Amino acid sequence: MQHFTKSEISYIEDRYQDFLKVIQDKFDEERLQRIEKAFRFANAAHDGIKRKSGEPYIIHPIAVAKIIAKDIGLGATSICAALLHDVVEDTEYSVADIENMFGEKVAKIVDGLTKLSGDFDSRQALTLKKMLMTLSDDVRVILIKIADRLHNMQTLDSMMPHKKIKIAGETLFLYVPLAHRLGLYAIKNELEELSFKYKHPEEYNQIIYLLHNQEEKRNYLVNEFIKPINEKLNIENIECSVSHRLKSTYSIWQKMKKKGVSFNEIYDLLAIRIVIKAKPNISEKRQCFDVLSIVTDIYKPKPDRIRDWITMPKVNGYESLHVTVMGPQGKWVEVQIRTERMDEIAERGFAAHYRYKDISTYENELETWIERIRDHLQNPESDAFEFLDDFKLNLYSTEINIFTPKGDMITLPQGSTIIDFAYDIHTDLGNKCIGAKINLKLVPVSHVLQNGDQVEILTSENQTPKLEWLKFTTTAKARAKIKDAFKLEKKEHIERGKEIVEEAIKNANAPLTSNNLKKIIAHFNLNNKEQLYSEVGMGFLEMEGVDEILGKKSENKLVKYWNITFSRKKKDEPENAEKDTQKTGKSIDRKKPFILKEGQDNVKYSLAKCCNPIPGEKVIGYISSDEHIIIHKTGCKEVEKFLSSQGERIITAEWTKFKRQSYLTRLRLDGFDRVGIVNEVTNVISKEHNINMRSVKFDTNEGIFEGDLFLYIHNTDDLNNLISRLTRIKGIDTVSRVEKLYD
């Protein structure tokens, strides 16, 4: 085996000494010796092993241990486990060896981390189950795993482009919500920023540039804003620090997308943070509200933007007062008010609670969350990917607080319905639920709950769970209980679904060939025919438009808009279709971008109906089970799932110039109604030689109009030219593309 050079050994020692400077004041001599022993053991075990970047592998465990100590604040046992976390996976040592040398606690954590090691692939959902099972035993395993992912993201530059996209995608999908749920806000923000940087580099660089451009102006505003607050705090003898932080580039981008606004229209770029050094014998809540009173005396607050997370902390323990006020130069500024204790909990999350007396309360909150998913974890029949989807619903959603008739408070994800609430209290209550009363008003089972609602569940002995409840339930617990109540055996679904699919193909006057089945599977973005049969059998998929899916109308001049498949087989070669697909599939080089050409003749691809990409947009490819490539927009939510659960099937893709084939696209117009505006819109479109109009729909209400245009577009250049022309029409306020073709 090759050993490290003297310069590499010196480099490792320097990095270790840097790490020691961070921790040496925090631990006694005995603990420091345990950490030293763990480092020396891991360093010897990893001798000669390098990362893809070329640096010694041991640098990674040192970095993870540093994050664990400095950013999360865990103790010596966790630091030892972080230093040793890859020893069992990458060397000849076993968990038993670790236990003999470092004790049972360290060995248990290392064992938990070893089970979760390696790249996430198609076993992602099962890996998540393991992760959550371990979480219920020892939360430190997850905290170290998050630190491990953070350092991997910090050193992502050495990876291949398609690997960067995959790792960034699964980080956003899973690790960011986990960090959020455990209250690690600083780490969550850094994971988001790094994922955004690698997944959407152009948008990231553009926002960085715009922020840099306004830096001087922003600093002036901050100083002008803070000055009168500081003066008043000094007069009142309130000891605190006033600082400012910038909204993250990822949050800015998300808001631009969600609200459909430009960078300059985002009003809360800035947040001022006031951290109070709390006085003893006075409640922290009262001290925070005193500061709020001072701030709102100076600046007028926005009435709907006051958030009190102190009276009712978030489930992950976050406490703070938030208020948005009108600052100098007519700019809205968010002010966050908290004590030093609250600030440490906000930055370090779960681990910080151990320093304070209320840890038991927080552990109960965490236990409630774990309890919600325990039923899922213990159900061996639950489908792994179904579990991943259901769990994701509970992981990152904003919480709301709902009250029972007796005044007990229950926390649920935002968007929860009466059924979610009923099942959260008791399975029988959910199964027999027929509706509820909110403020003496009757509401149906599908009613979406609002924060603060007091709910009385109404039941009937004749009621049984309904399959359609799954369409509006949000919590994993409710979904699991509904599915259990039906006891829908997988075999029965598949058999029922197979009959429906085969009947639909026959009704479309098409043969029952594997190629036709593959077209339907690709159209619905599924993995295989079993999944298709199961989804249809359970009633989640409707077999409509099968003739169009199978290309029965492909001779028509207008190109199909749902799922445009190129390189159709020649009419005299149907028997060889499957063979050809397999052969061409092997020709896909996953390390290079897949080039999308007009009239492609070597590899089949189709455009995903969930996001309807058109030539010129940034896209990504998903290689389905038969090596058929489905093209999605890079920001598509469906792709987030694929990146996380089947990252090895993702491939980068690029368009060539498309001039012949066209794609149905939907534009939304908003503006002020006036005589002749519809005529002007249709005239502009008719003058565009490369665009054909399919339909126009306009609605007017009290002088405001909303219009939907359905057009056949060749590429983004043609679309952008048209949007530019339409926005010049007097009365039109905004023109935007709608990804979803039909509501």
Buried (B, 14 or more C-beta within 10 A) or exposed (E): EEEBEEEBBEBBEEBBEEBBEEBEEBBEEEBBEBBBBBBEBBBEBBBEBBBEEEBBBBBBBBBBBBBBBBBBBBBBBBBBBBBBBBBBBBBEBBBEBBBEBBEEBBBBBBBBBBBBBEEBEBBBBEBBBBBBBBBBEBBBBBBBBBBBBBBBBEBBEEBEEBBBBBBBBBBBBBBBBBBBBBBBBBBBBBBBBBBBBBBBEEBBEBBEEBBEEEEEEBEEBBEEBBEBBEEBBEEEEBEBEBEBEBBBBBBBBBBBEEEEEEBEEBBBBBBBBBBBEBBEEEEBBEBBBBBBEBBBEBBEBBEEEBEBBBEBBBBBBBBBBBBBBEBBEEBBBBBBBBBBBBBBBBBBBBBBBEEEEEBEEBBEBBEEBBEBBBBBBEEEEBBBBBBBBBBBBBBBBEBBBBEBEEEEEBBBBEBBBBBBBBBBBEBEBBBBBBBBBBEEEEBEBBBBBEEEBBBEBBBEEEBEBEBEBBEBBBBBBBBBBBBBBEEBEBEEBBEBBBEBBBEBBEEBEBEEBEBBBBBBBBBBBBBBBBBBBBBBBBBBBEBEBBBBBBBBEEEEEEEBBBBBBBBEBEEEEEEEBBEBBEEBBEEBEBEEBBEBBBEBEEBBBBBBBBBBBBBBBBBBBBBBBBBBBBBBBBBBEBBBBBBBBBBBBBBBBEBEEBEEBBBBBBBBBEBEBEEEBBEBBEEBBEEBEBBBBEEBEBEEEEEEBBBBBBBBBBBBBBBEEBBEBBEEBEBBEEBEBBEEBEE
